[in-house]
Amino acid sequence: MHALLKEKRLLVLSLLIFTNVLVCIVGSLVDANLTVRISKTLIVVFTFVVYLLFREKETLFLGIFLFSLTLSELLLHYYYFFKHDISIILLNILSVITYVSLFNHLIANVKISVLFKKYLWHSLIALFIGIFAFLKLNELLNYHNKMFNDLSFVVDLSYNIFIVLILIFSFLHYLYYKNKKALFLFLGAFGIALSNFIEVVSYYAQEFVFHLFVFNTILFSITFYFLLRFITYEYFIVFNKK
Protein backbone atom coordinates (compact mmCIF):
# COMPACT_ATOMS: atom_id res chain seq x y z
CA MET A 1 0.00 0.00 0.00
CA HIS A 2 2.80 2.40 0.97
CA ALA A 3 4.73 1.56 -2.22
CA LEU A 4 1.63 2.22 -4.34
CA LEU A 5 1.06 5.59 -2.65
CA LYS A 6 4.72 6.49 -3.21
CA GLU A 7 4.43 5.56 -6.88
CA LYS A 8 1.33 7.73 -7.29
CA ARG A 9 3.07 10.68 -5.63
CA LEU A 10 6.01 10.34 -8.01
CA LEU A 11 3.64 10.13 -11.00
CA VAL A 12 1.78 13.30 -9.92
CA LEU A 13 5.00 15.22 -9.24
CA SER A 14 6.51 14.07 -12.55
CA LEU A 15 3.40 15.27 -14.41
CA LEU A 16 3.56 18.63 -12.62
CA ILE A 17 7.25 19.01 -13.56
CA PHE A 18 6.58 17.95 -17.16
CA THR A 19 3.66 20.42 -17.43
CA ASN A 20 5.83 23.28 -16.17
CA VAL A 21 8.62 22.26 -18.55
CA LEU A 22 6.20 22.62 -21.47
CA VAL A 23 4.92 25.96 -20.16
CA CYS A 24 8.51 27.11 -19.63
CA ILE A 25 9.63 26.25 -23.18
CA VAL A 26 6.49 27.69 -24.84
CA GLY A 27 6.80 30.80 -22.66
CA SER A 28 10.38 31.34 -23.80
CA LEU A 29 9.37 31.03 -27.47
CA VAL A 30 6.75 33.78 -27.08
CA ASP A 31 9.08 35.83 -24.83
CA ALA A 32 6.78 35.61 -21.79
CA ASN A 33 9.48 36.23 -19.16
CA LEU A 34 7.26 36.16 -16.07
CA THR A 35 5.65 32.88 -17.16
CA VAL A 36 9.09 31.35 -17.71
CA ARG A 37 10.33 32.53 -14.29
CA ILE A 38 7.28 31.12 -12.49
CA SER A 39 7.53 27.80 -14.38
CA LYS A 40 11.23 27.51 -13.59
CA THR A 41 10.54 28.12 -9.91
CA LEU A 42 7.84 25.44 -9.87
CA ILE A 43 10.17 22.94 -11.59
CA VAL A 44 12.77 23.56 -8.87
CA VAL A 45 10.16 23.34 -6.05
CA PHE A 46 8.64 20.07 -7.32
CA THR A 47 12.11 18.57 -7.87
CA PHE A 48 12.97 19.43 -4.25
CA VAL A 49 9.75 17.71 -3.11
CA VAL A 50 10.75 14.61 -5.11
CA TYR A 51 14.13 14.71 -3.35
CA LEU A 52 12.42 14.86 0.06
CA LEU A 53 10.30 11.79 -0.81
CA PHE A 54 12.99 9.71 -2.54
CA ARG A 55 16.29 10.93 -1.09
CA GLU A 56 19.15 8.57 -0.32
CA LYS A 57 21.26 8.63 2.85
CA GLU A 58 24.36 10.20 1.32
CA THR A 59 22.75 13.07 -0.57
CA LEU A 60 22.63 15.76 2.12
CA PHE A 61 24.60 18.25 0.01
CA LEU A 62 22.24 17.65 -2.92
CA GLY A 63 19.33 18.44 -0.59
CA ILE A 64 21.01 21.67 0.57
CA PHE A 65 21.61 22.54 -3.08
CA LEU A 66 17.94 22.06 -4.01
CA PHE A 67 16.69 23.81 -0.86
CA SER A 68 18.91 26.88 -1.34
CA LEU A 69 18.08 26.93 -5.07
CA THR A 70 14.38 26.93 -4.16
CA LEU A 71 14.92 29.83 -1.74
CA SER A 72 16.90 31.68 -4.43
CA GLU A 73 14.07 31.29 -6.94
CA LEU A 74 11.48 32.56 -4.44
CA LEU A 75 13.73 35.46 -3.37
CA LEU A 76 14.23 36.39 -7.02
CA HIS A 77 10.46 36.79 -7.43
CA TYR A 78 10.37 38.93 -4.28
CA TYR A 79 13.10 41.17 -5.71
CA TYR A 80 11.31 41.60 -9.06
CA PHE A 81 8.24 42.93 -7.27
CA PHE A 82 9.74 44.91 -4.36
CA LYS A 83 13.28 45.84 -5.54
CA HIS A 84 14.86 45.76 -2.08
CA ASP A 85 18.66 46.01 -2.25
CA ILE A 86 19.06 43.53 0.60
CA SER A 87 17.40 40.93 -1.64
CA ILE A 88 20.30 41.10 -4.09
CA ILE A 89 22.87 40.58 -1.31
CA LEU A 90 20.92 37.62 0.09
CA LEU A 91 20.42 36.24 -3.41
CA ASN A 92 24.15 36.37 -4.13
CA ILE A 93 25.00 34.64 -0.84
CA LEU A 94 22.35 31.98 -1.47
CA SER A 95 23.75 31.41 -4.95
CA VAL A 96 27.20 30.71 -3.51
CA ILE A 97 25.71 28.30 -0.92
CA THR A 98 23.75 26.60 -3.71
CA TYR A 99 26.74 25.88 -5.91
CA VAL A 100 29.14 25.11 -3.05
CA SER A 101 26.63 22.44 -1.96
CA LEU A 102 26.41 20.94 -5.45
CA PHE A 103 30.22 20.91 -5.72
CA ASN A 104 30.48 19.19 -2.32
CA HIS A 105 28.00 16.55 -3.48
CA LEU A 106 30.12 15.90 -6.59
CA ILE A 107 33.35 15.37 -4.63
CA ALA A 108 31.91 13.84 -1.42
CA ASN A 109 32.59 10.22 -2.40
CA VAL A 110 35.42 10.76 -4.87
CA LYS A 111 39.00 10.01 -3.84
CA ILE A 112 40.95 12.72 -5.65
CA SER A 113 44.22 10.76 -5.50
CA VAL A 114 42.58 7.75 -7.18
CA LEU A 115 40.86 9.98 -9.74
CA PHE A 116 44.09 11.71 -10.78
CA LYS A 117 45.99 8.42 -10.82
CA LYS A 118 43.49 6.70 -13.14
CA TYR A 119 42.55 9.72 -15.29
CA LEU A 120 45.52 12.08 -15.09
CA TRP A 121 45.32 13.43 -18.65
CA HIS A 122 41.52 13.71 -18.58
CA SER A 123 41.78 15.63 -15.29
CA LEU A 124 44.50 17.96 -16.56
CA ILE A 125 42.57 18.75 -19.75
CA ALA A 126 39.36 19.37 -17.76
CA LEU A 127 41.25 21.66 -15.36
CA PHE A 128 42.85 23.54 -18.26
CA ILE A 129 39.44 24.09 -19.91
CA GLY A 130 38.00 25.14 -16.54
CA ILE A 131 40.75 27.69 -15.92
CA PHE A 132 40.30 29.06 -19.45
CA ALA A 133 36.50 29.36 -18.89
CA PHE A 134 37.07 31.09 -15.53
CA LEU A 135 39.49 33.63 -17.05
CA LYS A 136 37.09 34.38 -19.91
CA LEU A 137 34.17 34.75 -17.48
CA ASN A 138 36.10 37.20 -15.32
CA GLU A 139 37.22 39.07 -18.41
CA LEU A 140 33.55 39.58 -19.29
CA LEU A 141 32.66 40.65 -15.74
CA ASN A 142 35.71 42.84 -15.08
CA TYR A 143 34.00 46.20 -15.56
CA HIS A 144 30.90 44.97 -13.75
CA ASN A 145 32.92 43.83 -10.72
CA LYS A 146 34.58 47.23 -10.33
CA MET A 147 31.18 48.67 -9.46
CA PHE A 148 30.79 46.37 -6.43
CA ASN A 149 32.03 46.85 -2.89
CA ASP A 150 34.54 44.35 -1.47
CA LEU A 151 32.01 41.90 0.01
CA SER A 152 29.98 41.72 -3.20
CA PHE A 153 33.17 41.26 -5.21
CA VAL A 154 34.19 38.28 -3.04
CA VAL A 155 30.70 36.76 -3.31
CA ASP A 156 30.68 37.22 -7.09
CA LEU A 157 34.17 35.76 -7.44
CA SER A 158 33.25 32.75 -5.25
CA TYR A 159 30.13 32.17 -7.36
CA ASN A 160 32.18 32.16 -10.58
CA ILE A 161 34.80 29.82 -9.12
CA PHE A 162 32.24 27.23 -8.05
CA ILE A 163 30.35 27.39 -11.35
CA VAL A 164 33.59 26.48 -13.11
CA LEU A 165 34.45 23.81 -10.51
CA ILE A 166 31.06 22.20 -11.12
CA LEU A 167 31.71 22.19 -14.87
CA ILE A 168 35.02 20.40 -14.23
CA PHE A 169 34.06 17.97 -11.47
CA SER A 170 30.70 16.93 -12.89
CA PHE A 171 32.72 15.39 -15.74
CA LEU A 172 35.42 13.96 -13.45
CA HIS A 173 32.75 12.50 -11.14
CA TYR A 174 31.29 10.64 -14.12
CA LEU A 175 34.76 9.37 -15.12
CA TYR A 176 35.31 8.13 -11.56
CA TYR A 177 32.11 6.04 -11.42
CA LYS A 178 31.25 5.47 -15.10
CA ASN A 179 27.71 4.20 -14.55
CA LYS A 180 24.24 5.33 -15.58
CA LYS A 181 23.51 7.05 -12.27
CA ALA A 182 26.75 9.07 -12.48
CA LEU A 183 25.84 9.98 -16.08
CA PHE A 184 22.50 11.46 -14.92
CA LEU A 185 24.29 13.51 -12.26
CA PHE A 186 26.94 14.65 -14.75
CA LEU A 187 24.33 15.82 -17.28
CA GLY A 188 22.28 17.52 -14.55
CA ALA A 189 25.15 19.28 -12.78
CA PHE A 190 26.94 20.22 -16.01
CA GLY A 191 23.68 21.59 -17.44
CA ILE A 192 23.07 23.76 -14.37
CA ALA A 193 26.57 25.23 -14.48
CA LEU A 194 26.42 25.77 -18.25
CA SER A 195 22.99 27.41 -17.91
CA ASN A 196 24.41 29.94 -15.44
CA PHE A 197 27.41 30.55 -17.69
CA ILE A 198 25.13 31.24 -20.68
CA GLU A 199 22.98 33.57 -18.56
CA VAL A 200 26.04 35.70 -17.79
CA VAL A 201 27.14 35.70 -21.45
CA SER A 202 23.65 36.79 -22.58
CA TYR A 203 24.15 40.16 -20.81
CA TYR A 204 27.06 40.87 -23.14
CA ALA A 205 25.61 39.48 -26.39
CA GLN A 206 22.48 41.57 -26.77
CA GLU A 207 22.06 40.74 -30.47
CA PHE A 208 21.59 37.05 -29.55
CA VAL A 209 19.77 37.59 -26.25
CA PHE A 210 16.44 36.06 -27.37
CA HIS A 211 18.09 32.99 -28.92
CA LEU A 212 20.21 32.48 -25.81
CA PHE A 213 17.12 32.92 -23.64
CA VAL A 214 15.24 30.18 -25.54
CA PHE A 215 18.27 27.87 -25.61
CA ASN A 216 18.93 28.40 -21.90
CA THR A 217 15.30 27.67 -21.01
CA ILE A 218 15.39 24.39 -22.96
CA LEU A 219 18.75 23.52 -21.35
CA PHE A 220 17.33 24.27 -17.89
CA SER A 221 14.35 21.99 -18.55
CA ILE A 222 16.47 19.10 -19.83
CA THR A 223 18.86 19.53 -16.90
CA PHE A 224 16.11 19.01 -14.34
CA TYR A 225 14.92 15.91 -16.19
CA PHE A 226 18.36 14.38 -15.60
CA LEU A 227 18.39 15.53 -11.95
CA LEU A 228 14.99 13.91 -11.49
CA ARG A 229 16.33 10.68 -13.00
CA PHE A 230 19.34 10.83 -10.66
CA ILE A 231 17.22 11.42 -7.54
CA THR A 232 14.82 8.54 -8.34
CA TYR A 233 17.45 6.17 -9.76
CA GLU A 234 17.66 3.86 -6.72
CA TYR A 235 13.87 3.86 -6.34
CA PHE A 236 13.39 2.57 -9.89
CA ILE A 237 16.12 -0.06 -9.39
CA VAL A 238 14.26 -1.42 -6.34
CA PHE A 239 10.87 -1.01 -8.06
CA ASN A 240 11.96 -2.98 -11.15
CA LYS A 241 13.23 -5.85 -8.99
CA LYS A 242 9.80 -6.36 -7.42
Salt bridges, closest charged atoms under 4 A:
GLU56 OE1 - LYS181 NZ 2.79
GLU139 OE1 - LYS136 NZ 3.78
GLU234 OE2 - LYS181 NZ 3.33
